[in-house]
Amino acid sequence: SWEGRLNFLYPTLDPKNRTVTARLSFPNPGGMLRPGTYSDATVLASPEETLAVPSSAVLRTTQGDYVMLGEGQGHFLPVQVALGPEADGWVAIDKGLKTGDRVVESAQFLLYSESRFQSVKARMLGGTTSAAPGTGISQPQNMTQGRKPPASAAPAGNAGAPPT
């Protein structure tokens, strides 16, 4: 028997033989495990709290993944985030936000574009300006695996994130 880590669980189930494909990693110092090997496995997991935002709040760019952080009084800041698992319209945030942060759910692309424009403008003129105000702000949710998040974007609370 080997102990390893579940890296990825494919989101489809074979209805004929009721199997799911998974990507696992194991230490294999003796080379006993061969690529493409089939096996039965038991996955042990426990619920874990994580921070999550609506998937629509994430702006995916070639420079990375961002959310627009509400700083108050119509000011917004693009914040780079590290994403975790995603399901049911929510995505876990591994790095970049903390509980209580307020993020823009919609029209964030316009705010991001405006903030980039204002940044370039400020560098050209030697001053600073702030991004334009927007709407649709929500707070990231504390999520526990196995239960769905609330439908509304209310203040952070316990809700369910997708299993990994």
Buried (B, 14 or more C-beta within 10 A) or exposed (E): EEEEEBEEBEEEEEEEEEEEEEEBEEEEEEEEEEEEEEEEEEEEEEEEEBBBBBBBBBBEEEEEBBBBBBEEEEEBBBBEBEBBBBBEEBBBBEEBBEEEBBBBBBEBEBBBBBBEEBBEEEEEEEEEEBBBEBEBBBBBBBBBBEEBBEEEBEEBEEBBBBEB
